Amino acid sequence: MHAGGSKSGGSHLREEQFSGVALIQLISAQLQLKGKWFACVAIGEQTFLTATSIHTDKPEWKSERTVVLEANGPRIVRISVHEAHLTGNKLVCYCELDLSDIFDSETDHSNEVHNLIDPNSNTKVVGKITLSYSAEDRAVTEMKFARRLLSMMDHNETGELSFKSFCDLIKAFGNTLPVSKLQEIFNEADTDKDGKVNTDELAALIANTEVRTFRINQCPVCGENLGHDDLLNDMIHMSLCFDEGTGSHIMTGGFMTDKQASNGWMFKLSEWASFSTYDVGRANTGHILVFDRRTKRLVEELIDMKIVLSMRAIYQSKAGLALIDVGTKNLLQSISEKQGRHMKTAESKKDIPKFIEFFKDRVIVDEFKEPVEYYKTFNDFFIRELKPGVRPIAYEDIDSVAVSAADSRLMAFNCPDDATRFWIKGRKFSVTGLLGEDMAKDFEGGPMVIYRLAPQDYHRFHAPVSGKMIKVVNISGYLYTVNPIAVNSKYCNVFTDNKRAIYIIDTSDFGKVAMVAIGATMVGSINLFKKEGDMIKKGEQMGYFQFGGSTVIVVFQQSSIELDKDLLANSQRSLETLVYMGMTVGVAQGSSYEAVQHIKRPAITDSVAALDHEVAQQGIQVTDSINVCNGHLGLETNA
């Protein structure tokens, strides 16, 4: 995606990437409590915000927004409802719309009533929302755009333009073409040769990709400079501008996540004061963004600002790491052990409801194998199991497909050099440092998948492949945090210094696979279920981490696996992908999903890089990874 105008999502679309536009209207809601309410609409990398209602349990917004739909782009729309408070806005409920078949379906989606779900549940209904949505494909968008252009100069409302009116229209967009060129374009548009250009003819002219001289240099609505090489992006921009000029209540744009949007004016003030920044690929910022693989949208990871500041002080400076060298390592170990003991006490149970509330929409109670009341301590809750079938295993009976080992934020790299280039900044990181000299010989230069488990995640890890356990090794070490702030620090070597357990699995499809479970701050212990000689099947439980954040790293032998392209593309942008245990990660070299079951495997178009296919395929390093440009994502390639 290239930095560009905000109307088209900050991206310059190519002809084949534009499917059409969708109009989403939020009308009203019915909620269980009275309050001041606003809603966020998120799709892909764009989030929009309604105005805040009066104090009521039946808010009315009557707000709308037109969004661009890209070919193979995101189709899941998340609508979240928040209660406005001076002390902090609160997420109360949400629903999702799937627009996958919106161009094929003839169903009328006007004034639909949808259930609003509690964020900690997949089934608990806490309200209703009335909304409408519709879509127009490219042909309809071009015709609608042509009608709007024609109406600007069709003062007699005849539905036609004379040559003079046609020239006035072209000049209104800042063109200074000679009369002879204007006559040539007019004659080409006037296909029925009646001396006038009607709506159909104007639409055909706009759709004709060979006509490059018909350019719009300036938007007549907002005044923004346009003039792209193709008319498509200018048409999209102006279509959205025309919609904003209809007098309807238009949702506010320029946000990347619903959390960012829900922060409202307080967030904007802090941005202006440079106290807080949003960025992707810079984990030392106060807001960690990850790409949700299921919904293809950016989400923000919850992390307390006090923790962010303390981690920066320790892990992002030489002075901070010097303190660690003289005693803080042992202190972190002591704190982790003390906290671990507390989490095993009956008193810790009272922290469970607060934890679930804080991590709304990431801790889903409906997925728990046991009811919340079952857990006698916080640690019992933390190492909870899930209901059977909640995490389906992709291609469960096909061993040539590797799957995600954990619910996590994932980074995938074709070799360790890529991992250190895009993510791991510790100067001493190496496969040898991770596995030890003897075991590392089999894995030098091999692909690597890093799974970062945050406290809110399901903390059991599973087998990514099927095979035989041939070695289990425990390595003592420290308990640094595995937060990206530390992983991205050039002064710290998190993965090779921390306590860890190593599994070596012998497989028929991938050769040897190394699986490393790494402890972190507040992780009391790593509990392993398997021993040498055990046969394992992918998706089987391998162990669990007790309270805290933690990491699993899976290392493959060279040329043994073809990793999924969407994961690689996000990782090349220093952007973690939010995945669930059991999702596909890659296939053994020489095989493919299509050859097995004719199922399309995840592609580069399923990543945040969907709009810069060539850049992603070439693996070009981008400046500052993904940057925020007018509230949207943009890429800048190195010159």
Secondary structure, 3 states (H helix, E strand, C coil): CECCCHHHCCCCCCHHHEEEEEEEEEEEEEECCCECEEEEEEECCEEEECCCCCCECCCEEEEEEEEEEECCCCCEEEEEEEECCCCCCEEEEEEEEECCCCCCCCCCCCCEEEEEECCCCCCCEEEEEEEEEEEEEHHHHHHHHHHHHHHHHCCCCCCEECHHHHHHHHHHCCCCCCHHHHHHHHHHHCCCCCCCEEHHHHHHHHHCCCCCCCCCCECCCCCCECCCCCHHHHHHHHHHHHHHCCCCEECEEEECCHHHHHCHHHHHHHHHCCCCCCEECCCCCCCEEEEECCCCEEEEECCCHHHHHHHHHHHCCHHHHHHHHHHHHHHHHHHHHHHHHHCCCHHHHHHHHHHHHHCCCCCCHHHECCCHHHCCCHHHHHCCCECCCCCCCCCCCCCCEEECCCCEEEEEECCHHHHHHHCCCCCCCCHHHHHCHHHHCCCCCCCEEEEEECCCCCCEEECCCCEEEEEEEEECCECCCCCHHHHCCCCCCHHHHECEEEEEEECCCCCEEEEEEECCCCCCCEEECCCCCCEECCCCEEEEECCCCEEEEEEECCCCEEECHHHHHHHHCCCCEEECCCCEEEEECCCCHHHHHCCCCCCHHHCCCCCCHHHHHHCCCEEEEEEEECCEEEEEECC
